[in-house]
Amino acid sequence: MKTVYITRRETFNAAHKLWNDNWSQEKNEEVFGRCSNANWHGHNFTLFVTVKGTPHPDTGFVINLKDLSVIIQKEVTEKLDHKNLNLDVPFLKGVLASTENVITAIWDRLIEPVRSHGGELVKLKLVETENNYVEYFGENEPF
């Protein structure tokens, strides 16, 4: 059987602030720059979810993309869209809301629902701006 990788794209809009409470305002501004703005700042995020598996003989699907979309919406976009990541998202409580930390929290929310639908989560890509994105492969780093 052949292994196939399939990717679904979803989007959400959210605000956050990069701020370490253990540091002074000056240190936060030095490290995080404008991202430490006391009044927050926002992004139009794009999330790419890549799943691998063997196409099912009856459907030809690794995972039904409609099902994958519903999983992502239920577990991620409904929780993050038009929210303040620092204040409004229980699964990010106490976590510095960097894109790196957000993507690992998203992974934790998606891994089991994807598995229960017959796929294996292998990669997330979270685009914060046209110039900045992060990728996460769970414990299966490709390098």
C-alpha positions as CSV (number, residue, x, y, z in Angstrom):
1,M,0.0,0.0,0.0
2,K,1.1,3.5,-0.7
3,T,1.3,6.3,1.9
4,V,-0.2,9.6,0.8
5,Y,0.0,13.0,2.5
6,I,-3.0,15.3,2.3
7,T,-3.3,18.9,3.5
8,R,-6.2,21.0,4.6
9,R,-6.0,24.8,4.9
10,E,-8.1,26.8,7.4
11,T,-7.9,30.4,8.5
12,F,-8.7,32.3,11.7
13,N,-8.1,35.9,13.0
14,A,-6.8,36.5,16.5
15,A,-5.0,39.0,18.6
16,H,-2.2,38.5,21.0
17,K,0.7,40.2,22.8
18,L,4.1,38.8,23.4
19,W,5.0,39.6,27.0
20,N,7.0,38.0,29.7
21,D,5.6,39.0,33.2
22,N,9.0,38.2,34.7
23,W,10.7,41.0,32.7
24,S,10.5,44.8,32.8
25,Q,8.6,46.8,30.2
26,E,12.0,47.8,28.7
27,K,13.2,44.2,28.4
28,N,9.9,43.1,26.8
29,E,10.1,45.9,24.3
30,E,13.7,45.1,23.6
31,V,13.0,41.4,22.9
32,F,9.5,41.5,21.4
33,G,9.4,45.0,19.9
34,R,6.0,46.1,18.6
35,C,4.6,42.7,19.4
36,S,4.7,43.7,23.1
37,N,2.2,46.5,22.5
38,A,0.0,47.0,25.6
39,N,-3.0,47.2,23.4
40,W,-2.4,43.9,21.6
41,H,-2.0,43.3,17.9
42,G,-3.7,40.9,15.5
43,H,-3.0,38.5,12.6
44,N,-4.9,36.7,9.9
45,F,-3.5,33.3,10.5
46,T,-3.5,30.4,8.0
47,L,-3.2,26.9,9.3
48,F,-2.2,24.0,7.1
49,V,-2.9,20.5,8.6
50,T,-1.1,17.6,6.9
51,V,-2.3,14.0,7.5
52,K,-0.8,10.8,6.1
53,G,-2.2,7.4,5.5
54,T,-3.1,4.8,3.0
55,P,-6.1,5.6,0.8
56,H,-9.1,3.6,1.8
57,P,-10.1,1.1,-0.9
58,D,-13.8,2.1,-0.9
59,T,-13.3,5.9,-1.0
60,G,-9.7,6.5,-2.1
61,F,-9.4,8.9,0.8
62,V,-6.7,9.0,3.5
63,I,-9.2,11.0,5.5
64,N,-12.4,12.6,4.3
65,L,-11.5,16.3,3.9
66,K,-14.9,17.4,5.1
67,D,-14.3,15.5,8.3
68,L,-10.9,17.0,8.6
69,S,-12.3,20.5,8.2
70,V,-14.9,19.8,10.9
71,I,-12.2,18.6,13.3
72,I,-10.1,21.7,12.7
73,Q,-13.1,24.0,13.1
74,K,-14.3,22.3,16.3
75,E,-10.9,21.9,17.9
76,V,-9.1,25.0,16.6
77,T,-10.8,27.7,14.7
78,E,-14.0,27.9,16.8
79,K,-11.7,28.3,19.8
80,L,-9.3,30.8,18.3
81,D,-11.1,32.9,15.7
82,H,-11.7,36.5,16.7
83,K,-10.2,35.8,20.1
84,N,-7.4,37.2,22.2
85,L,-5.0,34.3,22.5
86,N,-3.6,35.6,25.8
87,L,-7.0,36.1,27.5
88,D,-9.8,34.1,25.8
89,V,-8.4,30.6,25.0
90,P,-8.4,28.2,27.9
91,F,-5.9,25.8,26.3
92,L,-3.4,28.7,26.0
93,K,-3.9,29.9,29.6
94,G,-0.5,30.6,31.2
95,V,1.3,30.1,27.9
96,L,3.2,32.9,26.2
97,A,1.2,33.2,22.9
98,S,4.1,33.0,20.5
99,T,3.3,31.3,17.2
100,E,5.6,28.5,18.2
101,N,3.7,27.8,21.4
102,V,0.3,28.2,19.6
103,I,1.2,25.6,17.0
104,T,2.2,23.0,19.6
105,A,-1.0,23.6,21.5
106,I,-3.0,23.1,18.2
107,W,-1.1,19.8,17.6
108,D,-2.2,18.5,21.0
109,R,-5.8,19.3,20.1
110,L,-5.8,17.7,16.7
111,I,-3.7,14.5,17.1
112,E,-6.4,12.2,18.6
113,P,-9.4,13.4,16.6
114,V,-7.4,12.9,13.4
115,R,-6.3,9.5,14.5
116,S,-9.9,8.5,15.3
117,H,-10.8,9.3,11.7
118,G,-8.1,7.0,10.3
119,G,-5.3,9.5,9.6
120,E,-2.0,10.3,11.2
121,L,-1.2,13.9,11.9
122,V,2.3,14.6,10.5
123,K,2.7,18.3,10.1
124,L,1.2,21.7,11.0
125,K,2.2,24.9,9.3
126,L,0.9,28.2,10.9
127,V,1.3,31.3,8.8
128,E,1.3,34.5,11.0
129,T,2.3,37.0,8.3
130,E,3.4,36.8,4.6
131,N,7.0,36.7,5.9
132,N,6.7,34.5,9.1
133,Y,5.4,31.0,9.6
134,V,6.2,28.0,11.8
135,E,6.0,24.3,11.1
136,Y,5.7,21.5,13.7
137,F,6.0,17.8,13.1
138,G,5.3,16.6,16.6
139,E,7.9,14.2,17.8
140,N,8.5,13.0,14.3
141,E,10.9,15.8,13.2
142,P,11.9,15.2,9.6
143,F,15.5,16.4,10.0
